[in-house]
């Protein structure tokens, strides 16, 4: 067994590294959950837009049936075409916005995970370097003062 200070440094490095890895995994999981929630919200919005579109189409059909081929009927037809265009635009906007936000959540999660993993690697490297410099070199350091130095 090594001296207590070296063992404490090793344990501290290991705990710090594992904690950072866990934080990265948690960040990624939260981002995935946010992306899934955004997908559900997008699907709900699209369903609502489709319902509204179907209601407008039914109203337009009723207008066309009521007014036939008169000039008012042509106005109803123009209104119907405008409504269809607007419905398509709205559905496309919801779809594109929802997917891009969902993708952004996933990318943020990956970025957080990579950052945490880099921090974990840095912690492990720094801990190992400090152990090599002072804790295990056989010379006295500020960490092992008061303890006998084994050579």
C-alpha positions in Angstrom: 0.0 0.0 0.0 1.1 3.6 -0.6 1.2 6.4 1.8 -2.1 7.9 2.9 -1.6 11.1 0.9 -0.9 9.3 -2.3 -3.9 7.1 -1.8 -6.1 10.1 -1.1 -4.8 11.8 -4.3 -5.6 8.7 -6.3 -9.1 8.4 -4.8 -9.8 12.1 -5.3 -8.7 11.9 -8.9 -10.9 8.8 -9.5 -13.9 10.4 -7.8 -13.5 13.6 -9.8 -13.1 11.8 -13.1 -16.2 9.6 -12.5 -18.3 12.5 -11.3 -17.5 14.5 -14.5 -18.3 11.5 -16.7 -21.6 11.0 -14.9 -22.4 14.7 -15.3 -21.8 14.4 -19.1 -24.0 11.4 -19.3 -26.8 13.2 -17.3 -26.5 16.2 -19.6 -26.8 14.1 -22.7 -29.8 12.2 -21.2 -31.6 15.5 -20.4 -30.9 16.8 -23.9 -32.4 13.6 -25.3 -35.5 14.0 -23.1 -35.9 17.7 -24.2 -35.6 16.6 -27.8 -38.2 13.9 -27.3 -40.6 16.4 -25.6 -40.1 18.9 -28.5 -40.9 16.1 -31.0 -44.1 15.4 -29.1 -45.0 19.1 -29.0 -44.4 19.3 -32.7 -46.6 16.3 -33.4 -49.3 17.9 -31.3 -49.1 21.2 -33.1 -49.2 19.4 -36.5 -52.3 17.4 -35.5 -53.9 20.7 -34.4 -53.0 22.4 -37.7 -54.4 19.4 -39.6 -57.7 19.6 -37.7 -58.0 23.3 -38.4 -57.2 22.7 -42.0 -59.9 20.0 -42.3 -62.4 22.4 -40.7 -61.6 25.2 -43.1 -61.8 22.8 -46.1 -65.3 21.7 -44.9 -66.4 25.3 -44.6 -65.0 26.1 -48.0 -66.8 23.1 -49.6 -70.0 24.4 -48.0 -69.4 27.9 -49.4 -68.7 26.5 -52.8 -71.9 24.3 -52.7 -74.0 27.3 -51.5 -72.8 29.8 -54.1 -72.1 27.6 -57.1 -70.5 29.4 -60.1 -71.3 33.1 -59.2 -68.7 35.7 -58.6 -69.1 35.0 -54.9 -68.2 31.4 -55.6 -65.0 32.5 -57.3 -64.2 34.5 -54.2 -64.8 31.4 -52.1 -62.5 29.4 -54.3 -59.8 32.0 -54.0 -60.3 32.0 -50.2 -60.1 28.2 -50.3 -56.8 28.3 -52.2 -55.4 30.9 -49.8 -56.4 28.8 -46.8 -54.8 25.7 -48.3 -51.6 27.6 -49.0 -51.6 29.0 -45.5 -52.2 25.6 -44.0 -49.3 24.1 -45.9 -47.0 27.0 -44.8 -48.0 26.6 -41.2 -47.5 22.8 -41.2 -44.1 23.2 -42.9 -43.0 25.9 -40.4 -44.0 23.7 -37.4 -42.2 20.7 -38.8 -39.0 22.6 -39.7 -38.9 24.6 -36.5 -39.7 21.5 -34.3 -37.0 19.4 -36.0 -34.4 22.1 -35.8 -35.1 22.7 -32.1 -35.0 19.0 -31.4 -31.7 18.7 -33.3 -30.3 21.7 -31.4 -31.2 20.0 -28.1 -29.4 16.8 -29.1 -26.3 18.8 -30.2 -26.2 20.7 -27.0 -26.3 17.4 -25.1 -23.5 16.0 -27.1 -21.5 19.2 -26.6 -22.1 19.0 -22.8 -21.1 15.3 -22.8 -17.9 15.9 -24.7 -17.0 18.9 -22.5 -17.6 16.8 -19.4 -15.5 13.9 -20.8 -12.7 16.4 -21.6 -12.9 17.7 -18.1 -12.7 14.1 -16.8 -9.6 13.4 -18.9 -8.1 16.6 -17.7 -8.8 15.7 -14.1 -7.3 12.3 -14.5 -4.2 13.7 -16.3 -3.7 16.4 -13.7 -4.1 14.0 -10.8 -1.7 11.5 -12.4 0.8 14.3 -13.1 0.7 15.6 -9.5 1.2 12.1 -8.3 4.2 11.6 -10.5 5.6 15.0 -9.5 5.2 14.8 -5.8 3.2 12.0 -4.4 5.2 9.0 -5.8 8.5 10.4 -6.6 10.1 9.5 -3.3 10.8 13.1 -2.4 9.1 15.2 0.2 6.3 17.5 -1.1 3.8 19.8 0.4 1.3 16.9 0.2 3.2 14.4 2.3 4.9 16.5 4.9 4.9 14.9 8.2 4.8 11.4 6.8 7.9 9.3 6.4 9.1 9.3 2.8 9.7 5.8 1.4 12.4 5.4 -1.1 
